[in-house]
Amino acid sequence: MQPRNMSMSGVVDLAAVKAAQEAKAKAEQARAQAARDGGAGGISPADLVIDVDEAGFESDVLQRSAEVPVVIDFWAEWCQPCKQLSPVLERLAVEYNGRFLLAKIDVDANQMLMQQFGIQGIPAVFAVVAGQALPLFQGAAGEEQIRGTLDQLVQVAEQRFGLTGLTVDPDAEAGGAPAAPERPAGPCDALLEAAVQALDSGDLSGAIQAYKNVLNEDPGNEEAKLGLAQAELLQRVQGVDPQQVRKDAADKPADVQAQIAAADLDLVGGHVEDAFGRLIETVARTVGDDRDTLRMRLLELFEVVGPEDPRVIAARRALARALF
């Protein structure tokens, strides 16, 4: 089964915002069902590591990713680095106690999945969150690096998608149903739903206003900040002539607005580092109001990608060097 909503290179699209809402709704449904069942049924630690094949990918990875981040370990029996990495991932899956699920995929037996994820070599580790796939790292990695990556993953999954993980019962038998503590709906859920409905209908202005309404009620709402930044970006590039925008940027490297317009297109097309690099280079050769305009647009684009993204962290450092 082909992975859906693949976003390997950081492409910005409406599906990412919608997926967050759908994931939260499904997570709430799972919690409500667990409550109706008496709150019992936590899964066994042994069930935190599963073997997945092409036939089970839809149910075992995509559907489960609406409840918990799913980390995918692509491996093969002949791969020596895999034999070093896989036991570490398996141990951390148990140690993280349900904050992510580890899915192991044998590439020799599942060539189609390997091709669909664009894997060039193994070991390769991906994550799927609310149906959105993203690469984590390739090759053998140190445990400290792995922990840092997993910490970022579970933080983003909780803050943006409301995925608090699975309840693990050390005494549960393998195959038990997952359960999680029930969480009451937030006061801004209806406003967020209005934003998603506006996005679904292509009403970017309506979506922007709906996200602003959320932020008026809850200025710290991370989901609304992300949705607003994405909707505003999509509105800016709507109807532009990409060829003309890129020609203007090439012909007028010192034109701040031309570079900003090209950076917006870069980001929408998934060229995250190009977008950041273009604006940071322009910051370095400008002063005054132009420099401040560039800085503010960069901060907006950082919101679109997400503050925890390594590309944003690297770009923030580069921006600081350009400014000071």
HELIX and SHEET records of a PDB file:
HELIX    1   1 LEU A   14  ARG A   36  1                                  23    
HELIX    2   2 PRO A   45  LEU A   48  5                                   4    
HELIX    3   3 PHE A   57  PHE A   57  1                                   1    
HELIX    4   4 GLU A   58  GLN A   63  3                                   6    
HELIX    5   5 ARG A   64  ALA A   66  5                                   3    
HELIX    6   6 GLN A   80  GLU A   95  1                                  16    
HELIX    7   7 GLN A  111  GLN A  116  1                                   6    
HELIX    8   8 GLU A  143  PHE A  161  1                                  19    
HELIX    9   9 ASP A  189  ASP A  200  1                                  12    
HELIX   10  10 LEU A  204  GLU A  217  1                                  14    
HELIX   11  11 GLU A  222  VAL A  237  1                                  16    
HELIX   12  12 PRO A  242  ASP A  251  1                                  10    
HELIX   13  13 VAL A  256  VAL A  268  1                                  13    
HELIX   14  14 VAL A  272  ALA A  284  1                                  13    
HELIX   15  15 GLY A  288  VAL A  305  1                                  18    
HELIX   16  16 PRO A  310  LEU A  323  1                                  14    
SHEET    1   A 5 VAL A  49  ASP A  51  0                                        
SHEET    2   A 5 LEU A 101  ASP A 106  1                                        
SHEET    3   A 5 VAL A  70  TRP A  75  1                                        
SHEET    4   A 5 ALA A 124  VAL A 129 -1                                        
SHEET    5   A 5 GLN A 132  GLN A 138 -1                                        
END                                                                             
